[in-house]
Amino acid sequence: MEDAEVVNKLAHWAKANLTNGCTEKQLVDVLLLEGRPEATIAQIFVESKKVVCDVTQQHKKVTSLLRLLAKLHHQNPKNLIIEKINTPSKEDFFASYWTENKPVIFKNFTLNWGASEKWSPDNLALQYGDTLIEVQTNREQNKFYELDSIKHKTKMLFSEYVQLVNSVNESNDFYMTANNQVFNTTKFGELLKNISNTPNFLNLPSVNGRWHLWVGPKGTITPLHHDENFIVHAQIRGRKKWKLISPLHFPDVYNNRAVFSKVDIENIDYEAFPLMKNVNVLEVIVEPGEAIFIPLGWWHGVVALDEVVSLSTVDFVFDNKWKFENP
């Protein structure tokens, strides 16, 4: 039989492939083709089961720790609400919200931009109506429209999109989301030049791919997910209802593929998703002129309560590049 180090490496190889859907027979055939002795192959699968057991125990330990920390976190009443405050200094923001990974809402964030009327869909259409944009359409035909977002991309003129928005009172069937990248790729980028009063924890707006425009009717929904950066999301027009969940609740939010949850946060099916009974959901309405800070890893679902125009950014003066290991 081969030495213990080789057996250990092959045991981890076997465990990884079994996890990815290979059968034990397929792996045995590969090992036999490589000329591995039968005694070695038998020991590889003995050790791979130990590896699986170790990983399972580690998963249980991490899960139990996160649940305990979530329980502790929510014993503090301050953690059961999302504050609305005046925009802080860079130093206070960094100490109290960035490094604490704590969500907060900034009051009067966009009011001095003079954008509320200028950025109405109708007024934007007067300036940029002939601009080709990307819209996420036919969302109501597929509950996984965000996961399958590539299938829902539609190109149209911005004037056509505004006509679509004006034709409904409420809809989640179409939405101009952050993925449109209009600041980067079209003359919409001119709008960023008129924003001069951003807080000093953000870089000045520019067409660098880190500022995003959202336009949609009442009723548009962003399903429960987490982002991979810190974010500020500002309401220029209309209100949005946000539901947020601490990343400490990760074991109980049913992470689907990538950064999305399987749970409909607006209509939680507790029979299908019983662990959601353990989860504290924070709810807040962000009003026109306000901005919400979404820290790293915080789950959130969003519903537009009115026709909305929003601006979001990940362009902080602090390093905002993070790596997640997603399913």
N, C-alpha and C positions, 0 to 999 in steps of 0.2 A: 504494500500500500504506500501511496505517496506521502510526503511529509505533511505535518499538521498545517503549515502555512498555506500550502497549495490547496489542501482540503477546505480550509477556512475561506479562501478567496472564491473557490468554486461554489461553496455553500451560499455565499452572498449573491453570486451570479445566479444560482438556481432560484433563490428566494425572489430576486428581482424579476426573473422571467415568469415564474409561477404567478406573481402578483399581476403581471401584464397579460395573463391569459394563456400562457403556454401550458401544455399538459406535461405531467411527469414523464410519460412515455417519450414525448418529443425530446425532452432534455436528455433522457437516458440514451436515445439513439445518437444524439450529438456527441455525448461523452464516449460512447462505444466507437464511433467513427474516429475519434481522436486517439483511440487506443488505450483509454483509461481502464485499469483493472476493475473487475466487478466489485472487489472488496472496497476499492476507493469510491466507486459510484454509490455503493450502499452507505458508506460513511458520509458522503456529501449530503445525501438526503436526510440523514440523521441530524447533521449539523444545521442544515437549512431550516429544519423544524424548530431547532433551538433559537435560530436567528429570528424567525417569525414570532416565537414566544417572547423573546426579549423586546422586540419592537412593539408588540401588543401591550406588554407591561409598561413600557415607557409612555405609550399613548395614553393608557389609563392614568398614569401618574400626572402627565401634563394636563389632561382633561380635568382631573380632580382639583389640581392646583388652580387652574383658571376659574373653575366654578367657585372655589373658596375666595379667591381674590375678587371676583365679581360681587359676591355676597358682602365682603368687607367694604368694597368700593361704594356700594349703594346704601351702606349704613350711615353715610354722611349725607344729610339732606341737601347739601349744596350740589351733590352729584346727581340729584334727581330732577334738576331743572337746567335749562340752558339760559344763561344770563343774557341780558341785552345791555350793552355798555357803550359809552363813548369810545371812539377808536383810541387805543392806548399808544404809548411810545413804543419804539422798537424794543427797548430794553424790557419794559413791562410785559409786552406781548410775548417775548421769548421766554421770560421766566415763568409767567403765569399760565400761558396757554400752549405755546409750542412745545416746550420741554415737559409740560404736564400732560400733553396730549389731550387737551380739554376743549370741547367745542364751545363756541361763543358767538353771539350776534353783535355786530357793530351797528349802532344807530347812525342815521344821517350820513351813511357812507357815500352815497352817490348824489345826494341832493345838490351839492355845489358844482356838479358837472354840467348842469343845465341840459341834461340829456333826456329827461322824462318826456318832453314833447317832441324834441328833435328825433328821438329814437323810437317813436311810435311806428308800428308796421306801415301805416299809410304814408307817413313822412319819409321813411326809409325807402319805400317803393318809388317815391318821386325822384330820389337821387340814384337809387341802385336797381330800379325795376328791370333794366335790361341785363342785369348780372346773372350769369348761370350759377345756380347753387345746388347743393345736394340736400335732399330731404329724406328722412326715414318714413316710408309710406307703408300702407297695408298692415299696420301694426295689430289691428284688431283681429286679423285672421290667424295670428300665431302668438301664443302667450310667451314664447321665448324669442320675441322680436329683437331683444338686445343681444342675446347670445348668437342669433342668426342675422345680425345687423347687415352683413354684406348682401344678403338676399333682398333686403328691404331698401336698398339705396335707389333713389330716383333723382335724375337731373331735371331741373326746370328753371325757368326764369323767376327771379325773386318776385316780380309783379304777379306772376301766375300763382305763386305760393301765397301771397298776401290775399289774393282773391279767394283762395281756398280757405284761408283762416277766417275771412270775413263772411264766408258762406255758411258757417256753422255757429251754433251757440256754444256747443261743448263737444269735444271729440278727442280720442286718443289714437286716431287712425293715421295721423301724420304729425311730424315734429321736426323742426330744424334744430338739431342737437349740436353738441360740441364737436362731433366728428366732421362737421361741414368744413371746418378750416377756412372760412371765408376771409378772415383777417389776413391769412397768409397768401391766399391764392387769387384774391380779387381786390377791387378798389374799395371794398368795405374796410380795408386796413386804414383808410384815411380817418375813420372814426376814432381810432386810438390816439391820434395826434391831439385831439381836443380834450383829452383827459390829463389834467396836470396835477390834480390834488389827491393823489393816492398816498396812503400812509408810508412811512419810511421803512417798514418791514417788507414792502413790495418794491420790485424794480419798476421803473417807469414803463408804461405800456408800449409795446413795440410788436412788429410783425415777426415774432421769433417762434411761433408755434405754441406759445405757452399762454395765450389769451384766446378765449372762445366765446362765440355768440350763440345764444339760444333764443328762438322765436317760436311761439306756438299758441294755439287756442286754449281756452279753459278746458280742463279735463285731461291734459297730457300727463302721462305718468312715467316716472323713471323707477324701474323696479328695484327691489332690495339688492344692494351690492356694496362693495367697498372699493375705494380707489387705491392706487399705489403711490400716491403723493399726498402731501398736505394741499388743501384747496381753499380758496376764497370764492364764494358764489354770491354775486351781487344782484339784487333786484332793481332794475331800472324802471320797469312798469309791471303792475300786477303783483299778486301775492302767490306764494307757494307754501304748501304745508309739507313740513319735513318730519319724518320719523327716523330717529337715530338709535343705534344700538352699539354699546361699547364693544371693542374687540375682545374684551375679557369673556364675552359670551360666545366666542367662536365655536366651542363644541356643540352649541345648541341651536345654531342658525341654519343648519343644513346647507352648507356650502355645496353648490353645484359645480359645474365646470368654471374654471377661471375665477373671476371675482364675484360671481353671482350666487344668490341664494335660491333655493327651490320654493321659498315661502312667499306667498302673496301677502305683503305686510298690511295691505288695506283690508284683507279678508282672510285672516289666519284660520286655517283648517287644523284645529288642535287634535283631531283624530289622526290625521295624516302626519302631523308634525308635533307630537306631544311634548318634545323637549322645549318648544317655544314657551311653554308655561313657566319655565325657569327664567325667562328673559325680561329684563326691564327695557321697555320701549319709551324713549323720550320723544315728545311731540311738541313742535313749535311752528308758528306761522311767521314767515319772513315777509315783512311789509315792503312796499315800494320805498326805495331809498336806503334800505338796510342790506347788510351782507352777512352771510353765515360763514364761519370758519369750520371746516371739516378736517379734523386731525387724521393722522395716519391710521389706516385700518378700521376706521369707524364705519359700520354698516349704515346705509341710509336709503330710504325710499322717498320719492317726492311726487306730489300732486299739484298741478297748477289750479289755483282757485279762480283765476281770471285769465284773460288773454295776457300773455307774459312776454317780456323781453328781459333777458338776463345776460350778465357777463361773468364768466368764471376765469380763474387763473391759477396756475401753479408756480408763478414766477416770483418766488420769494428771494430776499437777499441772502437767506440761509440755504445751505445745501439741501436740495429737495429730491435727491435721487436715491431710491430704495429698491431692494430686490426681494420679491416675494417668491416662494415656492408654491405655485398654484396647482390644484388638481387638474 
